[in-house]
Each structure stands twice: as structure tokens, then as C-alpha cells.
Amino acid sequence: MTIKHVTRRGAMAASLLLLTAMLTVSCTHKKKSPAVQQGVDYSAVATPAFSADSAYRYVEEQLAFGFRTPGSKGQKECAAYLQNKMRQWCDTVIAQPFSTVLWNGQTVRGENIIASLNPEKGDRIMLCAHWDSRLWADHDPDSANWRKPIMGANDGASGVATLMEMARVMSEKRPSVGVDFIFFDVEDQGMPEWADQDYQDNTWCKGSQYWAQNPHRPYYRAIYGILLDMVGTKQPRFTKEEISRRYAPGVMDKVWRAAAALGHSSIFVDQNTDAILDDHLYVNQIANIPTIDIVQNDVDCSFFPLWHTVGDNLEAVDGKTMKTVADVVMKTIYGDYGN
């Protein structure tokens, strides 16, 4: 998870202004977001049965590989695990290796993973999350931990696990549209807070930046995309963040309407909040796919309390929250593209 609520740090105020300017200019050329289906009764839409226990187990299995940081044994082994699991449910799985340079000049290897249902269909929905864990616990209350890696149970593994379980159940009851599950690598290796350098936005989200410029299929298009980030916290709260509103307002309205129909208005809160630097920025700006970010946003404009700390372990995750998010997303998809 990237440095997102940049207004929390005075040193990043200029970065927020730059990001806002980028949004203002680029939005005049953005693709029109899909229209909201006002007539859909989302509460009545039939969807596959998502298992919270299964999703929780997928988090546990990812963490069993240890840190999924660039160049680590855990990165290599977890990449193979994700590909093998997705092959059980999806029609095609593509590994997209890439090389990138971190904020400190270090060159690392990453690997995006793309798994597809109904690859023959031209109309497609894109669902994504990042699967790497952060190299530095730079938000930990103990400064002795600032240069230690984190497990990334919620910030990383929860979004991937949610998509894994969705792939499993959606493969058994397929929508009438193609679905691409994309796991981005090297998302969470941006400049740490202790770095003695000027802050740079583009040090984050390396995998999505690469994919947006080099899609897994030539001329790849999707009707819309949904990014999941930190969707396993025990006290979930998702708001309408600015980049999602600007690039994909119709998608956001549909998802929030589906959440309300399921009785989750206290979780999917009808509140406009500041821009968050996440993978959806580059999917929107470069790939031109209207994409929203379902991401934890606490009342105090921070993320969950264990964000970028060594405490982001299995105990930080609740399968019920992942189920809530998955049910809302599937209601949205099947509301438009159910059989």
C-alpha cells in the first residue's frame, strides 16, 4: 500500500497538489464511465456463495511464504503458488515478469499475474490487487522496526485472497462477461518516510505502471476495473476517494448502490474523500480503463492502525470483511452480466 493520504504529511503537500493537477488535466480526456443501471435490484441478484473461511485460508497460505518482497524467496514461491491456484479455476494464466528501479536506485524484478475467465469474450471486467509486501515498516510506532519488512496480511494478501476466492466461485457460476484477475507486483516499495530525499509519487505502483504501458494482451480493453486494497480489516470503512470519483463515477455509484442494497451502507460510506495514490491511478491514466479503488479509509483519514507496521500479520485480518467486499463486487458484476 502506497503513501496515500498525503495531506497527513506536510512534506508531501506539494505532491498532492501535483496529483490534483494531473487529475484535473487528464480527466478532460478520460473515457466516459459506464452508466449506472438504476433499475437493478441488487438485493435480488443471484451470485455465487463466497466462503469467508476459504478466503482467510488463502491469506494464511500467502503469509506462509514469508515476506513477498522483491528478490526474496517468498516472492518467488508465492508467485508460483498464485499461478498454480489460479490455474485451477481460470481458463488462462499469464505471468508478466518485469524489471524496475526502486526509489534508492536498486534494480529489482517483479511479476504481474493475470488470470482470466471466459477469455473468448470481448466484453471484460478487470479485478485487481497487489500481492507484494512492503520492505520497510516505516509507519511502525517503534523506530527500531522502520527498516524491517512487513508481512502485509491486510495490506496485500487480503485483496489477493478475496480475488482468489471470487475466481473459485465465479468459475462455477460464470457471468456472461469475461473477467480478468490481475495481481500487481512491486506496488508497495515506494519511498519510505525516513528517506532523506524529495518525495516522488512514481516510486510506488511499479507493477501497475508497467502493466498499463505493456498490457498482457495487445489493445486490451475492459468495461471497467475494481481495485481491492486492505479489504480484510476487522473494522472496515470504504469511502468514495477522489481518483475513483473523477475517472469512474458510474462504476463507484453502482458498487455503492449494491452495498446499500445488501445493508452495508455503514461500511461502504457515502462520503467523498481525498485522492489516494494506488494502482488504479495508472490503470485510469495510462490504460484508460475506468477503475475504482475499494480501500480502507478510517475516520481519522488514516488507514487501519497496523498499516506499514510489523503488526500487519494474520491477526489483523477478518474473513467476514473480505466476504462483504466480494459479495458487493459480485452483486455489481452479476447485476449487469448475470446469466
N, C-alpha and C positions, 0 to 999 in steps of 0.2 A: 504494500500500500504506500502510495506516494505522500509527500508533503502536500497536503491538500488545502486545509483551511488556512491559507497563507496569511489571512488577516490576524492570526494569532501571534505572528512574529513580525515586529517592526522591520527587521532586516529583509523581509520578503514582501514588503508593501509595494515596492516598485515592480516586482514580478507579477503581483495581482493586477496592477494597472496595465501591464503589458498583455497579460492574458485576456483581460476585458477588452482591450483594444483589438486584439486578434479576433475575438468573438464578434465584435461589432462590425468589423470589416468583412470577415468571411461569411457571416450569416446572410449578407445580401446576395450571395451566390450559392447558398446551400440548396440541396434537393428538398422539395416540399415533403413534409412528413405525411404519412398515411392518415387518411381521415378517420375520425373516431366513429365506431359503429354504435350509434346511440341506441339502436333497437335491441341490442344483445342483452339477454337476461343472463348474466354471468353465473348467478347462483344456480341456474338450471343446466348449465353446460356440463356435459359428461367428460370427465378426464380420467386418466389412469390413476391408480392408487399408489401414491408416493409413500415410501417407508422411511420414517424418521430414524429408525434403528439402523437400517441399511446405510443411509447417508452418514450417520455418525461413525459407522464402522469404516467407511471409506476415508474419513478424516483420520481415524486411528491408523489405518494401513499406510497412508501417506507419511504420517509422523514416524512410523516405524523405520523409515529410511533415514531418519535424522534430518539434518539441515538440508534443504533443497536449494543451496546457494550455488552460484556459478563456479564450476570447476570441482565441485565436491563429489564424493562417491554417492551421496544421497541424490544429487541431481541426476546422475547417470542412471541409477537404479530406479528412481521414481519415474523417469521418462519412459523406461521400458515397461514398468508396471501400468502406467496410464494408457499406453498404446495397447498393451495386451488386454486390459479390461475393456476398453472402448471397442476393440475388435469383436468382443463377444456380443455386442448389441448393435453396432453400427455397420453399414454396408461398406464404407471405405474409411481408412485411417491414413492420414498423411503426416509424416514428420518433416518439419521445416527447420533445418539447422541454420544458424546464422552466427556471425561474429560481430561483436560490438565493443566499444570503448567506454569504460566507466568514467565517472567524474574525476578520478585520480589518475587517469591515463592508462589504467590497466586494461588490456585486451582480454575479453572472455568469450566463451562460446555459450550460446543459448539454443533452445529448441522449442519452437512452437509446435503444438499438436492439434491437428484438425480432424475431427471425426464427423461423418455425415450420415444422416438418414435420408432415404429417397433421393439419391444423388441425380437421378434422371429428371427430376422436376426442375423447371426453370424458376418458379416462384420459391423463394427461400427465406427462412428466418435464421438469424445469427444469434447464438447464445455464447457468452464468453466469460472467462475469469482468468486470473493469473495464478500460476502454480508454483512459482518460486517463493522462497522465504528470504527474509532480509538478512544481510551480512552484519548489520550493526543495530544493537538495541539502544539507539541514540535518544530514545524518549524514556528510558528507564529512570526511576527515581534515584537509583544508585549509580553514581558516575563511574564506579568500577566496572559496570556492565556495558557501558556505552560502545565499546568496540567488540562486543561479543555478538555472535549470530543469534537469531531467534528461531523458534520452531514454526511460527506462523500458522497456528492451528485455525484461528479465525481469519486472520489476515493472510489469505492464500488458500489453505486447504479446505475451508468451509465452502467457498464458492465452487471449487472444483468438485468436491464431493456432492454438492447439490446437483450440479450438471451431470455427474456420473449416474446418480440415481434417476434423474429425469431421462437420460438416454436409455437406461434399462427398461423403465416402464413405458416410455413412449415407443420403444421398438416393438412392444407387444400390442399396443393400440396406437397405430400411426395416424398422425394428422394428414390432411390432404395437401400438405405443403412440404417442401424439403427443409430440413433442419441441420444446421452446421454448428457443432460444439467446438469452440476454439479455446485452447488453453495457452495463454501467452506466458512466455518466459522472460526473465530479467526485467520484470516490472518494478520490483521493489528495491532496486540497488542505487537509487538516486543519492544525491549529495547528503551526507549526514549533517546533523545540526552542529557537530563540533568541528566541521571542516573550516579551515581558515582561508576561505575563498569566497568570491562573489557567487550568490545563489544562481543556479541555472535550471530552468524548467526541463530542458530536454535531456537531463541526466536520468530521468525516470522513464518508465514505459518503453523500454528498448524493444521488447518483443512486438508490441503492437505498432510501434513506429516502423519496424522492419516489415511486418505483415502488410500494413496499409500501403506501403510502397511496392511490395512484392507479393500480391495475393497468391494463395495456393492454387488457384485456377485463373487462367488468363481472363481478364474482363469480368471477374467475379462481381456479382451484384446480390444484394439481399434487400427485401422489402423494408426490413428494419432490424435493429440489433438490440439486445439487452445484455448489459454487463452486470455481473454479480460480484460484490466485493464486501468482505466482512459481513456475511449474511448468517453467521452462526452464533452471534452473541446472545446471552441469556436475557438481555433487556433490549429487544430490537426496536429501532426507530429509524424509519427511512423518510426522507423529505424530498421535495422537488428541487433538486440542485440546478444551478443556472445553465450549465452547458447542456444538460438534458432538455431543459425547457426551451432553450434557444434553437437547438438543432432538431429535436424530435418531440414537439409539444403534443402532437396527436398520439404518439406512442405512450408518452407519460400519462396522458389523460385516460387512455384505455386501461393501462395497468392499474392506476389508482382507482378507477371505477370498478374494476374486477375485485380489487382488495376490499372496497367498501361493500360490495355485494356479498362478500364472504364474512363480513363483520370485522374486518381488520383495519378500520379507519384510525384506530389508536396506534397502529404500527406503521402503516403507510399514511403518514400525516400530511394533510393538505396545507403545507407550508412551503413557501418559496425561500430557498437558502442560497448561499454564495456558491460560486463556481468551485469545482473540485477537480484538481489535476489528476486524471486517471486515464486508463486505456481508451475510454470512449472518445476522448478529445481527438485522438489521431484517427480513429475509425471514422469519426464525423468529418474532420477537416481534410484528410488525405484520401480516404477510401470513399467518402461521400455517401456513407450509409447512415441514415438517421438512427442514432443509438442513444439509449438512456443508461444511466448508472443507478442501480439499486445498491446503495452503500450506507452503512451505519452512520448516523448523524445524531449525536447526543444533544440534549437540551443546551448544554453549555458550549455548543459549537466545537466540540472536540469529537474524537472517535471513542470507541469503547475504552475503558480505563487501562487496559493492558496493551493498547496499541504500541507497537515498536518497543516492547519490553520483553525481557526473558520470561515473563509470566504468561505470554500468549501460547499456552500449551493446551492439551486436551481438555483440561478442566474449564477452560474458557468457552467451550462450545456446547451448544444445546441443539440436538437433532430436531426438536419441535420448531425452532425458528427456521431451520433450513426447509422443513416441510411447509411452513406457512408461505415462505417466499416461492417455493416451487409450485405450490397449489395456485397461487396468484398468477404466476407466469404461465402455467399451463392453461388456466381458465382463459387467459388473454389469447393464447395461440389457438386453442380449440374453439373458442368463441367465434373466431373468423374462419378457421380451417379444420373444423371437425368433420368426421365422415358422416 
